[in-house]
Amino acid sequence: MQKPSVDEQPLLGPVERSEHVAALEEAKRLLRLAGPLAAGGILRSALQLVSVMFVGHLGELPLAGASLATSLANVTGFSLLVGMSSALDTLCGQAFGARQYHLLGLYKQRAMVVLALACVPIALVWSNTTRILLLLGQDPAIAAEAGSYARWLLPALVPYVPLVCHIRFLQTQSIVVPVMVSSAVTALNHILICWALVHKLGMGSKGAALASTVSYSTNLAILCLYTRLSSACKRTWTGFSMEAFKELRQFAELAVPSAMMVCLEWWSFELLVLLSGLLPNPKLETSVLSICLNTGALMFTVPSGLCAAISTRVSNELGAGRPQVARLATRVVICMAMFAGSVISITMILLRKSWGYMYSNEEEVVTYIARMIPVLGVSFFIDGIHTSLSGVLYGCGEQKIGARVNLAAFYLAGIPLAVLLAFILHLNGMGLWLGIVCGSLTKLVLLVWIVHSINWENESIKAKDMVLETSLPVA
């Protein structure tokens, strides 16, 4: 009997006994990628947290200003740059799989050029932070403090752009341990830099903002040295080329929907905090929603690691002309995401009565958090699966589809339902989060259907065509 083709086999169908060994090996590959990537992500995220913690010891006004400026910088700048750089997941990953190694360095340079251009409007926004916050009705003193912090954060864009491009460049080659180690060294160094600038030199909150520039530069320097000195990058980095200034529009056409995939989801959660300020007892609701988001950011590191790992595996295998392996990796990562989500959710539910004490000593807040934890657990379980499926879309180069899915799921379903449940049915903060859970569930259903419908053979052909279109003769 003839064996069914790759595309005739259901994505979540039974696995033949001979495939169990391959699935186990694939799980090991994904873990070797996801572990260091998740750890590196946590360490890089810690930089801004440490800066705000140092500012917190200077008083309430500097803390409020730094927190507000950091939130604005993440929404209007860092999230956009991270999203745009994820276009390299597709381009570098597929080129590496197709053994067109010289293209990886070229793509990295193009990414740096396009992201540098994107920094122009970002810089304009950050320079006018005070005016923007005043227009949004923020307290003048806090707006002025946030504006000062944001202006001193501006130089951080200079090292941040090449840093995120270097991380993607190495990640798509499965070089993840150096990324994690450099992030760890930077995080430890950042504490000393913040202390020196904030207290030793007496720069206050300005020093905390400037510390990000120094730390990002340190991280970038380590990765640049590794790229140029390591034999692992000998074939993929051949030096700067004027070819980097060509086909920028084609790169931007992939980078923009990549950014939208990241930002549309990110912004929907930030919108929850703004909406919570309109509820009865806004101080309590905003505090609880902020704690929920901080908890979510911590728990999100696991699925984000799996997302980066599966995007690398899928793009590499499609570029190498092995669609059946890309499909197997997708099935494996779904199982891994479900297992990880179950463990995280069950652990949170078991600890629900004490979870709130990590953030607050007020019984009202702790009790509210305990009621929210089961909803958060369901939310994180769903998010883990659809985040991994988003990584599959990155690997296939289908970011436009992913951006449309996020737009529909969160802004046509999630946010309207959140408003209905919170303000019409008076479920308050619980209603806001239930609405966003409905948005996440909508995204999961859409992505399962999309990934289940992928024609892996066609995706492999498209990947090879994309690589060949930009392939250049090696000097």
C-alpha positions in Angstrom: 0.0 0.0 0.0 1.3 3.5 -0.9 2.2 5.6 2.1 0.2 8.9 2.2 2.1 12.1 1.3 3.1 14.7 3.8 0.1 16.9 3.1 -2.4 14.1 3.1 -1.5 13.2 6.8 -3.4 15.2 9.4 -1.3 17.5 11.5 -2.5 16.1 14.8 -3.2 12.5 13.6 -1.6 9.3 14.9 2.1 9.0 14.7 3.6 5.8 13.3 5.9 3.8 15.6 8.9 4.6 13.4 8.2 8.3 13.9 8.4 8.2 17.7 12.2 8.1 17.7 12.3 11.0 15.2 9.8 12.9 17.4 11.9 12.3 20.5 15.0 13.6 18.7 13.1 16.6 17.5 11.9 17.4 21.0 15.6 17.3 22.2 16.5 19.8 19.4 13.7 22.1 20.3 14.6 22.0 24.0 18.3 22.8 23.2 17.1 25.8 21.4 14.2 27.0 23.5 15.9 26.7 26.9 18.8 29.2 26.2 16.5 31.4 24.2 14.0 31.7 27.0 16.7 32.3 29.5 18.3 35.0 27.3 14.9 36.7 26.9 14.4 36.8 30.7 17.9 38.3 31.2 17.4 41.0 28.5 14.0 41.9 29.9 15.6 42.3 33.4 17.6 45.3 32.2 14.7 47.7 32.2 13.3 46.2 35.4 16.6 46.7 37.2 16.7 50.3 35.9 13.2 51.0 37.2 14.1 49.3 40.6 17.0 51.7 41.1 14.8 54.7 40.2 12.2 53.4 42.7 14.6 54.1 45.6 14.8 57.8 44.5 11.1 58.5 45.3 7.6 58.1 44.1 7.7 60.8 41.4 10.9 59.4 39.7 9.4 55.9 39.9 6.1 56.9 38.3 7.9 58.8 35.6 10.4 56.0 34.8 7.6 53.3 34.8 5.4 55.4 32.5 8.4 56.2 30.1 9.4 52.5 30.1 5.9 51.4 29.2 5.7 54.0 26.4 9.1 53.1 25.1 8.1 49.4 25.0 4.9 50.1 23.2 6.1 52.7 20.6 9.7 51.5 20.1 11.2 48.3 21.4 8.2 46.1 20.5 8.3 47.5 16.9 12.0 46.8 16.6 11.8 43.3 18.0 8.9 42.6 15.7 10.6 43.9 12.6 13.8 42.0 13.4 11.8 38.8 13.4 11.7 38.9 9.6 15.2 37.5 9.9 13.6 34.3 11.4 12.3 33.6 7.9 15.0 35.0 5.7 18.1 33.9 7.6 16.5 30.6 8.7 15.6 29.5 5.2 18.9 30.7 3.7 20.8 28.7 6.4 18.7 25.6 5.6 19.4 26.0 1.9 23.2 26.4 2.6 23.3 29.9 1.1 25.4 30.9 4.1 26.6 34.2 2.6 23.0 35.5 2.5 22.7 35.5 6.3 25.2 38.4 6.8 23.6 40.3 4.0 20.1 39.9 5.5 21.4 41.0 8.9 22.9 44.2 7.3 19.6 45.0 5.5 17.7 44.5 8.7 20.0 47.0 10.5 19.4 49.6 7.7 15.6 49.2 7.7 15.4 49.2 11.6 17.6 52.3 11.7 15.2 54.1 9.4 12.3 53.0 11.7 14.1 54.6 14.6 13.5 58.1 13.1 9.7 58.2 14.0 10.4 56.4 17.2 12.9 59.1 18.3 10.4 61.8 17.5 7.8 60.1 19.7 10.2 59.7 22.6 11.5 63.3 22.2 7.9 64.5 22.7 6.9 62.1 25.5 5.9 64.9 27.8 3.6 66.6 25.3 2.0 63.2 24.4 1.4 62.3 28.0 -0.1 65.7 28.8 -2.5 65.3 25.8 -3.5 61.9 27.3 -4.4 63.7 30.5 -1.5 62.5 32.7 -0.3 64.5 35.7 2.1 67.3 34.6 4.8 66.4 37.1 4.8 62.7 36.1 4.7 63.6 32.4 7.7 65.9 32.8 9.6 63.2 34.7 8.7 60.6 32.0 9.7 62.9 29.2 13.2 63.4 30.8 13.6 59.6 31.2 12.5 58.9 27.6 15.0 61.5 26.2 17.9 59.9 28.1 16.7 56.5 26.8 17.1 57.7 23.2 20.8 56.8 22.8 19.8 53.1 23.6 18.3 52.8 20.1 21.8 53.0 18.6 23.1 49.7 20.0 19.6 48.1 20.3 19.1 47.9 16.6 22.2 45.9 15.7 21.8 43.9 18.9 18.4 42.4 18.1 19.6 41.8 14.5 22.7 39.9 15.8 20.5 37.8 18.1 18.3 36.7 15.2 21.3 36.1 13.0 22.8 33.7 15.5 19.5 32.2 16.6 18.6 31.1 13.0 21.9 29.1 13.0 21.0 27.4 16.2 23.8 29.4 18.0 21.9 30.1 21.2 24.3 29.5 24.1 26.5 32.5 23.3 23.4 34.6 23.1 22.3 33.4 26.6 25.8 33.9 28.1 26.2 37.4 26.7 22.8 38.3 28.1 23.8 36.9 31.5 27.0 38.9 31.6 25.2 42.0 30.5 22.5 41.6 33.2 25.0 41.3 35.9 27.0 44.2 34.6 23.9 46.3 34.3 23.5 46.3 38.1 26.9 47.8 38.6 26.4 50.3 35.8 23.1 51.5 37.3 24.7 51.9 40.7 27.6 53.8 39.3 25.4 56.2 37.2 22.5 56.6 39.6 24.3 56.9 42.9 28.1 57.2 42.4 27.9 59.9 39.7 24.6 61.3 41.1 22.7 61.3 37.8 19.5 59.9 39.4 16.8 58.6 37.0 18.8 60.0 34.0 21.6 57.6 34.9 19.2 54.7 35.1 18.0 55.5 31.5 21.5 56.0 30.2 22.6 52.6 31.8 20.5 50.8 29.2 22.6 52.3 26.4 25.8 51.1 28.1 24.4 47.6 28.8 23.0 47.2 25.3 26.4 48.3 23.9 28.1 45.7 26.1 25.8 42.9 24.9 26.3 44.0 21.3 30.1 44.1 21.7 30.2 40.5 23.0 28.1 39.2 20.2 30.1 41.1 17.5 33.3 39.7 18.8 31.8 36.2 18.8 30.5 36.6 15.3 33.9 37.8 13.9 36.1 35.4 15.9 34.1 32.2 16.1 34.5 29.6 13.4 30.8 28.9 13.7 30.1 32.2 11.8 32.9 31.9 9.4 30.6 31.1 6.4 27.7 33.3 7.4 29.6 36.6 8.1 31.9 37.7 5.3 32.0 41.4 6.1 30.0 44.5 5.2 28.7 44.9 1.7 27.0 47.6 -0.3 24.5 45.0 -1.4 22.9 45.6 2.0 21.4 48.8 0.6 19.6 47.0 -2.2 16.1 45.3 -2.0 15.3 47.2 1.2 11.7 47.5 0.2 11.4 43.7 -0.1 12.8 43.3 3.4 10.4 46.0 4.7 7.5 44.2 3.1 8.2 41.2 5.4 9.4 43.3 8.4 6.2 45.4 8.7 3.8 42.5 9.1 6.3 40.8 11.4 6.2 43.9 13.6 2.4 43.9 13.5 2.2 40.3 14.6 4.1 41.2 17.8 2.6 44.7 18.4 -1.0 44.0 17.8 -1.0 41.4 20.5 1.3 43.4 22.8 -0.9 46.5 22.5 -4.1 44.7 23.3 -2.7 43.8 26.8 -1.5 47.4 27.4 -5.0 48.5 26.4 -6.4 46.4 29.3 -4.5 48.5 31.8 -5.8 51.7 30.3 -9.4 50.3 30.4 -8.9 49.2 34.0 -8.5 52.9 35.0 -12.1 53.5 33.9 -13.6 50.9 36.2 -15.0 51.5 39.7 -12.2 51.5 42.3 -9.6 52.1 39.5 -6.7 51.9 42.0 -7.4 48.3 42.9 -8.3 47.3 39.3 -5.2 48.8 37.8 -3.0 47.3 40.4 -4.4 43.8 39.9 -4.3 44.1 36.1 -0.7 45.3 36.3 0.2 42.3 38.5 -1.6 40.0 36.0 0.5 41.5 33.1 3.7 41.2 35.1 2.9 37.6 35.9 2.1 37.0 32.2 5.3 38.6 31.1 7.2 36.2 33.4 5.3 33.1 32.3 5.5 34.1 28.6 9.2 33.4 28.5 8.6 29.7 28.1 6.3 29.9 25.0 8.4 32.7 23.6 11.4 30.3 23.7 9.4 27.6 22.0 8.2 30.2 19.4 11.8 31.2 18.5 12.9 27.5 18.5 10.2 26.3 16.2 10.6 29.3 13.8 14.3 28.3 13.5 13.5 24.6 13.0 10.8 25.2 10.4 12.7 27.8 8.4 15.9 25.7 8.4 14.1 22.5 7.3 12.0 24.3 4.6 15.1 25.9 3.2 16.8 22.5 3.2 14.0 21.0 1.3 12.8 18.7 4.1 9.1 19.6 4.6 8.3 16.4 6.4 10.8 17.3 9.2 9.3 20.8 9.4 5.8 19.2 9.8 7.1 16.8 12.5 8.7 19.7 14.4 5.4 21.5 14.4 3.6 18.5 15.8 6.2 18.1 18.5 6.2 21.7 19.6 2.4 21.7 19.9 2.7 18.8 22.4 5.5 20.5 24.2 3.5 23.7 24.5 0.5 21.9 25.8 2.6 20.1 28.4 4.4 23.3 29.5 1.1 25.2 29.7 -0.5 22.5 31.8 2.4 22.5 34.3 2.4 26.3 34.6 -1.4 26.6 34.9 -1.8 23.8 37.5 1.1 25.2 39.5 -0.4 28.7 39.5 -3.9 27.4 40.5 -2.3 25.4 43.4 -0.5 28.5 44.6 -3.4 30.9 44.0 -3.9 31.9 47.6 -0.3 32.9 48.1 0.6 34.2 44.7 -0.6 37.7 45.4 1.8 38.1 48.3 4.7 38.3 45.9 3.4 41.6 44.7 1.4 43.1 47.6 0.7 42.7 51.3 -2.8 44.2 51.0 -5.5 41.5 51.6 -7.9 43.0 49.1 -5.3 42.7 46.3 -4.2 39.2 47.4 -7.9 38.0 47.5 -8.6 39.5 44.1 -5.5 37.9 42.6 -6.6 34.5 44.0 -9.9 34.8 42.2 -8.1 35.8 38.9 -5.5 33.0 39.0 -7.8 30.3 37.4 -8.6 32.6 34.5 -4.9 33.5 34.2 -4.0 29.8 34.1 -6.4 29.1 31.3 -5.1 32.2 29.5 -1.4 31.1 29.8 -2.3 27.6 28.6 -4.0 29.0 25.4 -1.2 31.6 24.9 1.5 28.9 25.0 0.0 26.9 22.2 -0.9 29.8 19.9 2.5 31.5 20.5 4.2 28.3 19.3 1.9 28.2 16.3 2.9 31.8 15.5 6.5 30.6 15.4 5.5 28.2 12.6 4.2 31.1 10.6 7.5 33.0 11.1 9.3 29.9 9.8 7.1 29.8 6.8 7.3 33.5 6.1 3.5 33.9 6.5 3.6 37.0 8.8 0.9 38.8 6.9 -1.5 36.0 7.8 -0.4 36.2 11.4 -0.9 39.9 11.6 -4.5 39.5 10.2 -5.2 36.8 12.7 -4.1 39.0 15.6 -6.1 41.9 14.3 -9.2 39.8 14.1 -8.7 37.9 17.3 -7.9 40.8 19.6 -9.6 43.8 18.1 -12.7 42.3 16.6 -13.3 39.7 19.3 -11.1 40.1 22.4 -11.3 43.9 23.2 -15.0 44.3 22.4 -15.9 41.3 24.6 -13.7 42.7 27.3 -15.6 46.0 27.2 -18.9 44.1 27.2 -18.0 41.9 30.1 -16.3 44.6 32.2 -18.6 47.6 31.7 -22.0 46.3 30.5 -22.1 43.0 32.6 -20.1 44.7 35.4 -17.5 41.9 35.8 -14.9 44.6 36.1 -11.2 43.4 36.0 -12.3 39.8 35.7 -14.4 40.8 32.7 -11.5 42.5 31.0 -9.3 39.5 31.3 -12.0 37.1 30.3 -12.5 39.2 27.1 -8.8 38.9 26.3 -9.0 35.2 26.9 -11.7 35.0 24.3 -9.4 36.8 22.0 -6.6 34.4 22.7 -9.0 31.4 22.1 -10.1 32.9 18.8 -6.5 33.3 17.8 -5.8 29.7 18.8 -8.7 28.3 16.7 -7.7 30.3 13.7 -4.0 29.3 13.9 -4.8 25.6 14.4 -6.9 25.7 11.2 -4.3 27.6 9.3 -1.4 25.4 10.4 -3.4 22.3 9.8 -4.0 23.5 6.2 -0.4 24.2 5.4 0.9 22.5 2.3 4.4 21.7 3.5 5.7 20.7 0.0 4.6 24.1 -1.4 6.1 25.9 1.6 9.4 24.2 0.9 9.3 25.2 -2.8 8.4 28.8 -1.8 11.3 28.9 0.7 13.8 27.7 -2.0 12.4 30.2 -4.5 12.8 33.1 -2.0 16.4 32.1 -1.3 17.2 31.8 -5.0 15.7 35.2 -5.8 18.2 37.0 -3.6 21.1 34.5 -3.9 24.4 36.1 -4.8 27.6 34.5 -6.1 30.1 33.9 -3.3 33.2 36.1 -3.8 
